Amino acid sequence: DQVGPTPTRPYVVNMSLGGPANSAFEAAVEALIGTEASPRVAVVVAGGNENVNVNLVAPARVPDAITVGALGNAECANESCTAINFYYDERATYSNYGAGVDLMAPGSNTWSACAASNLLTAVFDGNGEVIGYTQKECSDVTIDGTTYQLTALNGTSMACPHAAGVAALWWEALRAAPIPLSHRQVESRMTVSARTDGFAPGTQTPDRGQ
């Protein structure tokens, strides 16, 4: 409803959600992205947390969506480090993978808003299967003199907003381009400018991280 059928300005839509392949769901996402005649919406989607190929889940497998996998750190067992500044150097154990992943972004132990102390977070085994849940308390975190209620979460839903923010920056940087910018041009600039570091060897996942 916010974007409408003929958007008059660029939009970035963050979809930190997903599920099994679903043709109706995928068609709705494709309609939101638009066509070459009206290509003003960049849709950034979570790759999913099942440790499977993204071609099995929606909306991650929509070709024109910008699909984001999650980065973690091998030294953090089950992505559960307590420090918040560790280096994200490889695909998180739970993150979906494959050629359909456009980018990787930090998704483990990532600060998120927290409204209640009964927040649950999934615990994954080495195969990406959920083996239980843990209760995470909100923490008072002070940033630039302001205190927020936050908690650290794991998942491609945490990685997705990182990439969505980069997409928004590209819209802003290139909005005065002589040729109207399309979602494909935004995605191209994101992938070309991404860093490479051997994030997900052996999974056919493109080596691109934000």
N, C-alpha and C positions, 0 to 999 in steps of 0.2 A: 504493500500500500504506500509506503514511503517513497519508493523508487518510482512506481508507476510504469505503465507500458511504454512510454516514450520519455525517458529521463532527459532533463535539460542541462544537467551538469554531471560530472563524474561521480561515481559512487564506488566505495569499497564495502563489500559485504563479508563479514566474518561468520563462518559456520563451524562453530566448535560442537559438532554433533555428527552422528552417523549411525549406520545400521546395515543390515543385509542389503544386497542389491535389490533395487525396487524401481521398476521402469517409470512409474508415475512420479515418484520423488525425483528421479534423475531428469525427467522431462521438465519438471517445474524449475529445477536449477538451471537447465539449459535455456529455458525461456527467460529467466531472470538475467542471465549473462547477455542475451540478445544475439544479434547477428552482425555481420559486417556492415549492414546498413544502419545499425543502431548499437554500436559496440561500446557503450559508456559505463558498463558495470563490471568491475573486477571482483569475482567471487573466490574467496580464499577458504578452503575447507580442510578440516582435520583428516589426516590419513587413516586414523583408527588405531586401536590399541590391542588388536587380537594376535599380533605377530604372524600375520598372513599377508598374501599379496593384495595390494589395494584394489586389484581388479575384481575382488570378491565382495567389496563393500561400497555402499553409497552414502553420501554423494562423492566420495573420494575418487571413484572411477570415471566421473564425468570428464571427458577430454578437455573441455575448455575451462574447467575450474583449475585454480592453482592449488594443488594438493600438497600438504605439508606433513612430513614425518617428524618425529621427535628425536632430539639428541640427548644423550646421557653421558655417563662416565663409568668406565670399567672398574674404577676403584671404589665405587659406591654400590655396595651390595643391594640389589633390588631397587636401585635408584633412590635410596633412603638416606643420603648424606644429610647431616645436620648443618654443614656449612653451606652458605648460599653463593659463594664465589668460586666454586670449582670450575674447571675447564670442561666444556662440552666437546668431547672429541670423538664420539662414535654413536651409531644408532642405538637408541634406548632398547632394552631387551623386549619391551612390549610393543614397540612401534611397528606398524605395518610397513611394507617395503615393496620394491618392484619398480619397473620402468615407469609406472604411472605416477610415481612421486616426483613432484617438480622441484621441491626444496626440502631441506632439513632445517630445523630451528630448535633452540633450547626448549625442552619440554619437561625436564625433570627437576624436582625441588624448586619450582617456580612460584614466586609470590602471587597470591590471588586474594581477592576480597573475601572476608569471612564475617558472617553475620551472627553466627551462633556457635557454641562450643560443642555441639553434637554432630559436627560435620564428619562424614565417613569418607574414607578413601580406600580404593581397591588395592589389594596386595597381589602381585603376580608371581608365578613361578618362572623358571627359566624358559618355558615354552610360550610364555605370554598368557597362560591361563589364570583366571582369577581364582585364588585359593582362600580368600578371606577378605575381611575389611578391618581397618584400624580406625580408631577414633582420634581425630586431630583437634587439638585445642587451638583457639584463636590466640594470636600473639600481638602484643602492642609493639608496633614497629614505627620508629620515628624517622621520618625522611624530611630533610630540609626544615626541621623545626616543627613539623606537623606529625602527630601520632595517628596511625591507622590500625584498624583491626585486620590482620592478615593471617594467612596460613600458606604453607608450601604444599603444592600439589604436583602430581605427575600426569602426563598424558599428551597426546597430540592436540587435545583441546587447549593446552597451555602453549604449545608451539605455534599453533595457527595464528593467534593474535600478533605474535612477533612478526610474522610474514605479512599480515594484513597492514600493520603499521608501515612496513617498508613499501607496500603497494601504494598506500596513501601518500607517502613522501614522493614517489615517482609521479603520481598524478599531479601533485603540487609543482614539482620541478619542471614538468613538461607540458603544463596546461597551456602555455603560450606558443607551443610548437605550431609551425605553419600548417602542418597536416594534423587534423583531429586525432588525438591519441586514442587507441583502442585497447581493450583488455589484453589482446595478444602482444601489443607493444610493451605494456606494463610488465607482463610475464617475461618477455624476452629480456628486458633490462634487468629484472630481478635475477634471472638465471645467469646472465652474462657477468653481472657484478658480484655474484656469490663467491665465497671462498671455497677452495677444495682442500680436503685434508684426509682423504681415505675414510670417509665416515661410515660406509656400509658395504665393505667388500664382500663379494660373493652373493649378493642379493639382487643384482641387476638394477639397484637403485642409483640414479644419477648422483654423482659426487658433488653436491652443491649445498652449501650451508649459509644461512643468514646470521 
